Amino acid sequence: MSVRRSVLIRVVCLLSCSFFGFAAAAHQTQSLNGKWSLSNSNGSVSLPAQVPGCVHSALRQQGRIQDPYFRFNDLSYRWIAYDNWTYTTVFTASAQLRAKQKVLLVFDGVDSVASIWLNGISIGTTDNMFRRYDFSVKDLLLEKDNVLKVSLMSPVVYAAEQRNAHSAYRVPPECPPDVQKGECHVNFIRKEQCSFSWDWGPSFPTMGLWKEVRLEGFDVLQLVQVSSVPLHDHSVSQWRVQVELLVDAIQTTSCQIAVSLPELDAEQTFQTQFLSGRTKNTFILPLNTSVQVKRWWPNGHGEQPSYRMTLRGFQDGVSLLNTDSRVYFRTVELIQEPIAGSPGLSFYFRINGKPVFLKGSNWIPAHSFQDQVTPAVLKNLLQSARDAHMNALRVWGGGVYEQDSFYSICDELGIMVWQDFMFACAMYPTEDAFIQTVREEVVQQVQRLKSHPSVVVWSGNNENEAALAKDWFNIPSSQRPVYTKDYVTLYVNNIRQIVQHEDPSRPFLVSSPTNGLESEREGWLAADPYDPHYGDTHFYSYVLDCWDWRTFPRTRFASEYGFQSWPSFSTLQPVSIADDWSYNSDFASHRQHHQDGNQQMLLQAALHFKLPNASEPVERFTHTLYMTQVMQAQCVKAQTEFYRRSRSEVVGGRGRTMGALYWQLNDVWQAPSWSSVEFGGKWKMLHYFAQDFFADVLPVGFEENNALLIYAVSDLSHDLKLRTVTVFSWADLDPVCTLTSDLVLVPGGSAVPILKQPVSSLLAGCGRCTRPTCLLTFHLEDSSRVQQGPRNHHFLCSPKDAQGLQRPNITAKVQEEKTGFSVTLHSASLAPFVWLDVGNIPGRFSSNGFLMVSKNTTVTFKPWRPTSVAELSQALSITSLRDVY
């Protein structure tokens, strides 16, 4: 996608209206949600089932299976996905509905391959989880006892059959690695790719009616989809709102459409004609140039204001359409242009004309069974992202296009969305049938999502450019042209072409990682998609020392990086038994889907920490879980701080990093993974660290050539003058000495070095300090000595080599406050990585995993359910680094 240099910059607004907002006289809706019956292929299993829902959820709800997440049940219940299942409902169709000129049976989501029968007549098939399907059924409806059957084919069997039918050449990978315990050929079915397993999740190839089912009846026309794209013309400083209506008309219909933004004093009536059939119609509403439009901003950069928009449709005075919505305005540009002193091109997002550093993470499905992902679950996770100062999430291409409420919450919270299309880590077939269902999928998803201001970029796939360029699948060089042609056919000639037609308001990237314009110049496949001089990069290294910033790529944009950890004991306990509570248990091995992952965590931790050595097995297990979280938090902190301090400089031809999205935000089940939030919503230590390392103003300390450097990083719009270093002994809570640097100007949106001093001279100035005996803490102060941003720390040696570190014997007092509970801690000595845990009481601390350098510290706890001082006091456990060995 080239840099947009034209005068016209397109932008988006949110229309959060019902797509079926007709007057009752013109339009009739009958929901078919609720209780259906469900049976397997030979009738040996028959049970009630909720719609929306899936087979696994129905079996669980009726007590036919245990919790699928319990212990090894992902293997025990593989039979479910190998069987075929049929959903059946019997319903009455009202006389008013049957009297309509046209009646459609609408499925918002079928997972995935199905044949559909109404009253014994086949009315159609489905093959794509990501599409809405509708079927004309007026002539088949009876007054009562209408029998609707949806027969679902095993997705595992279907994928294998599609693979076997593709005999000309293989489409890798055939199967996931053995450690993932998954199913094969997921790239041959348009369904959630990680449902066949991934390196952080189980194999549960779901089947079901995962979204709403209903009948839609109308006499004149039906509004299928409404979306809007405001346009901003800089030359005359004018906004216009482009409104698109996807309409299904019985016959050619003349109509008046009135569009209004009353708060902006904008209204216009259009005389239009809807042609027979399904057509898209566009209307432009100009805004007066004297009107001041409040813009939508990402979290940390401003507010998220919106405006009420009304849309009315009339024919001869009779109302046909009637919708209200909220509209948000913002511009987005992806800037790829030369950088002085650096080969390659920049890669950053400009929102409303302002360069914005993207801070955040990657989003995966919140549950293996999508019917169990409620708006409350989404709000909790997305609020956790915002509360950690994130302004962006990448919706990863191996999951699902999220439900409407996900994007609406992101709009409200100011969280930008990097939206992948659902293709990941694989080659894909390009037969006509596959391409056609993908084309319809892309059209529907872009039309559904383009009205959300939170969505700032489309990306064609996850890692498929890298997979082909770096030959992940050992494709012979003689066959590479075939795969290159397939790649361009799918992502460029189809997906890109559709996106640019449906939504030219946003940048489109063919893949992630990619070299962007350079990949395009090289025929859409760069020789090295990981080149740090272009585009975005994914980077993982579990062997190199994660505290050594020199091992990280000084990239333009880091869209994936991370380290694993285990979740808390309270998260694992409901899905395990006492025999499982050992790091070397079969359960611990089974739950780990990343090759050598458990060992890699311990090896990385052992570089800087003494490993737990408790003699009691469960205590050693819980201490080991804690240690993996300490390791993960410190590793991701080091890498993120490196990216943030690299935003303003070019070193060795590399730099100007403008994004840090670590892998990953959330979990799909209770297992080791790269997440910062556990399944169920509990924050890992990493997420508490993210509250600080994503702060709008942040001090970052590191060493280079035996000198200490401290940078001030600012995402603010205004300039600051900042200064700071406090030196502590591991053995004492009183600081050894304090240094104050000169005030340094820190421009808004920059990273500036404010202190550089040889470590030897710094320690010499503190009298009794050496690297093993002392550590550093530092913060930023403005000219009024008001602290700006969080306090940070820098270890002068590995904590395992620290001299004088003692067990702190921390005690706690819990008190009830107006908005939650306070926990006051008292420590006998300095304590690193102080971790508070209240077991299965859901909630969140204001701070956790912190370095305690004072005798008394108070944090707050906000529970997510009613609790008491007594319950919290009994459940509270406190662990610090020195307590585990």
C-alpha positions, 0 to 999 in steps of 0.5 A: 500500500503506497503512502497516501499523498493525495489531498483527499484522506478517507476516514471512518465512522462507527454506525452502531445501529441495527441493520434491520431497523425497519418500521414494523409494518414493512418488515417482520423478524422471527428469531429461531434462537433458543432450544433446538435438538441435536443428534449425532450421525447414527442417533446414538446421542440425542440431546437439547442444544442452545442456539447460538452454540456448538456441539461441545457446549451442548454436550457439556451443558447436558452433562454428557461430557465433563469440562473439555478443558479438564486434564486430558479431555481435549484428547478424550473428546476427539471423537466429537469432531470426527462425527457428523451432527444435526441440529433440528428445530420445529417452529410456527411461522406467523400469518404476518410473516408468511404474507410477506412478499419475500421471506429469508432464512438467515444464518449469521454464522454456521460452523462450518460445513453444512447442508440445510433442509426445511420441511424435507427440502434441501435449501442450500449448503454452507462451507465457511464459518466467517460468512453470513448465509441467507436462503429464500424460503417463503414458498416452503413455509407452513403455518406450523410444525415447520422442521428445520434441519442443519446437518453438519459434516465433521470438519476434520473429515471434510478437511481431509477430503478436500486435501485428498481431492487436491492431487496436483501438488501439496498445500503445506503444512499437512499436519501440526507438530506432534507436540500440539496434539492437533488435527490435519489440513486445517488450511483446506477449510474456512474455519477458525484455524487454531481450532485444529490446535496451535502452540498455545491452544488445544484442538477442539474443531467445533461444529454448530450454529455459532451466531444467530438464526432468524427469519426475515420477511419484507414486502418492499426492501430489506436493509442487509448492511449499513456502513459509513466512511467519512472523507476529509478534504484538506484543501478546503478543510471539509468533512463529508460522510459517505453512507453505504446501504446494502439493500435487497429489493423485491422490485425496483423501488423509488425511495427518499433517503434522509441522512442527518447529523443533528449535532453538526447541523448537517442534513440532506434528503436524497431521491434514489432508486433501489434496483431489484435484487441485492445492490449497494447504494452510496450517499454523500452527506457534506458537513459545513466547513464552519463546523468543528468536528471532534475527532476520535483519538487512540487511548492516551492521545485524546477522547473518543467523542461521537455524534448521533446520526439518523437515517430514514427511508420513505416511499410515498410517505410510508416509512421503510427505513429507520436507524439511529447510530453513533458516528466517530471521525478520524483519519489514518495514514500508514507512512512509508517514506525515506528516513535520513541516515537509514536505508529502507522506509519508515513504517508508522501510523499517523492518526488525525495527522499525528504520528502515534506509537502503537503500544499493545499486544496480539489478540487470540480467541478468548475461548475454544467455544465462541458461544461462551465468549460473552460481552462481559468477557470481552469488556474485561479483557479490553478494559485490561488492555486500556488500563495497561496504557495500551492503544492497539491490539492486533486481531491475529489471523488464525482465530476469528473475525471478532463479534460486533461488541468487540469492535464497539468496545474498542471504539469506546476505549480508544483501542486501535485494531490491526485486523488480520484476515483469517489465514495463518502459517500455511499455504492455501488452495486457490481452486475456484470454489475456495476463492469464491467463498473467501471473496464473499467472506472478505466482502462481508467482513469489510462491510461489517467492520469498516464503520469502526474507527478502531480498525486502522489497518487490514492485513491479508494474513499472518506470517505466510509471506515469511513462510514462503520467503523463508521456505518453512515447508521445504518447497523445492525451488522448481515448484516455488513459482506455483506457490508464489502464483497461489500467494499472489492470486489469493492475497493480492488479486482477490483479498487486496482487490476487494478491500481496496474497492470496499474500503479505500479509507485504510491501509492494506498490508498483504501479510505480517510480517512484511516489508510493506512497499518493498515487498510490493516492489519485489512482487509481493514476496520480499527476499527477507520479510524480517528486514528491520529497515522496512515494515513490521517484524516478528521476533522470538528467541528463547535461547539468547539472554533476554536481558541483553537488548543487543539481541533485539532487532532495531526494527521499524515496528515490532508486531510480535515478540514474547516469552512464555510463562505458566498461569497461576496455580488458582487458574490451573487448579479447577482443570487438574488434580493433585497428581498434576501439580508438578512441573515434570508431571504428565499434565504439565507436559500435555498442556505445553504445546510449544516444543521444549517450552517448559525447559526453555522457560527454566533455562531462560530464568536460570540465566539470572535467577536461582530456581525454586528448591522447596522440598515440598512438591506443591510448594516447589510447583507454585514457586516455579509457576511464579518464577516463569512469570518473573522471567516473562515479565522481565524479558518482555519489559526489557524488549518493550523498553528497547523498542520504545526508546528506539523511536527517535533515533537511528543507530547503524542505519536502523531504528525509528521504531514506532510500534510494540505489540507483544505476543499475546494478550489473552489465553484460550485455556488454562495452560502455559503461553505467551499471554499477559492475562490468564484464562478467566481474566487474572493478570499475570505479572507481565500485565502489571509490568505493562502498566508501567512500560506502556506508560505515557511517560517512562524512564528507561535504563540500560547499559552500553559499553559499561556506561549507564544510560537513562532515556526519557520516553514521552507519548505526550503531545506537549514538551517536558523538561525532565531529570532524574537515580537512586542507588540502593543496597540489596541489603538495606531499605535506606538508599545509599545515595541519590543523583539528580541529573540536569533538566533536559528538554523532552519533546512530545512524541520522542525518546531522549537520553537524559543521563549517561555516566560510567557505572564505575564512577556512579558506584564510586560516588556512592562509597560502599557500592559494587555491582553485586551489592547494589541496584538502581531505581530511577524516576523522572521529575519535572521542574517542579519536582513532580514525578512524571510516569512510573519508577523504574529499576536497573539491576547491576548484576543478575539477582542470583548473584546479588549479595545481601539479599535477605528474606523480607518476611513481608506481613500484610493488613487488609482493610475495606475502603469505599471502592475496594480494599487496601493491602498495606505491606510491611517488609523487613528488607528490600524485596524484588518481584513482590507478588500478591495472590488471592487465589480464586477471588477474582479481581485486580491489584493496583500494582503487583510484582513490584520492587519493594524499596520501602518498609511500608507499601499500600496497594489496592484490590478491586474484586469482581465479586463480593468479598470481605476482609476476612476472606481476602486476608485468609486467601492472600499469599505474598511471594518475593524472589528470596522466598523461593530458594 
